[in-house]
Amino acid sequence: MRVAVHVALWVLYALYWHSVYAGGFGKDPLIHWGFALKDTVAAIVGFYFFSGVVLPRLLLRRRWLLTVLGVVAIYYTWALISYSFFLLVDAYALVPKTQSYVYRILDKGLWTGVLSWYGVSIGLFDFSVIIMPPLLVRFIQFLLVSSNRSLRLQRESLNLEINFLKAQVNPHFLFNTLNNLYTLVIKQDERAPAIVRHLADLMHYTVYESNAPLMPLAKETAFLESYLELERLRYGPKVRIAYRPPAPGATGELAPLLFFPFVENAFKHGIDSSLDDSWVEIELAVAQGQLHFAVRNSYSPSAPRREVGGVGIANVRKRLALHYAPSDYHLAITQTAEAYEVTLTLRLANATSPLCPSPASTVLLHD
């Protein structure tokens, strides 16, 4: 099918140039077809050389000088084919000597009429009109295909990063949780079943449910609450965890696992044994179709200053840019000597807010 399309397009190309030459080279159809076919042959050679060599092997690899030389080679191929055709026309006296276009090149010879700057100055305009259009069409097609391929690879890369992010519900965190759970089971602590349930909910969501492009806000908050319960078990009374959920009745949809890297970082980097009172505060609120998320954590003045562009945060930035228009979200990260804060304002899909919202209560998670 593709070959048939190419053949049809080249036939139309030859017919077009036959009609052009029919108006300027007398009434002999042999001359008209001769000029049309020599340009068609040169265009075909140049087009496929450009498609098969210049674009994928030179331009795509940023070999700029070789790319320019490749286009120059296409020009001289057309010029030499034209010069050979002019010699044939002259040998059989198919055009009169008054045909200046042909004889002002033949009279100068091969070097001056074709290869020198004089020949180039004569032929460059015709080359740009006759040969360059197919090359430009192929170049535009190449740009569109490359752009689509790049976007597809970016999406695939982000999907891999999301899967990696899921795998990061991280082994150290899971080890500590299971170790604490083991201790509770040995002691026959009544909290053990609830911990198993939270851990099961956490793993089920990351493995099975978070593959959709959008997730209900309720499921994201349930995942976050399960994670916070497990961190409460892990750190115990030495860390104060405050969580303010959205007001009852608030709904909407958002890309999955946007909050997790920030919350995980708050525990990973914000809990310092040198602090008398380590704390993490998380707040979620929905108003006018927008979700407001904030996470703050204690920070020791003696601790090394954290880099803002970690892998998890960079991942979230890319996912936000991919799934949301710039006007639909705002991410801010601030750090002082004693606290670290991340705020994210995000437009929710299919959002509804409570008709009479009341301030959501803050839940303190501690022993």
Helices and strands as residue ranges (DSSP letters): H 2-21, H 29-49, I 50-59, H 64-91, H 100-106, H 109-110, I 111-115, H 117-130, H 132-167, H 171-186, H 192-204, I 205-209, E 215-216, H 217-235, G 236-238, E 239-244, E 251-254, H 260-270, E 278-287, E 290-298, H 311-323, G 326-328, E 329-335, E 339-347, E 349-352, E 363-365
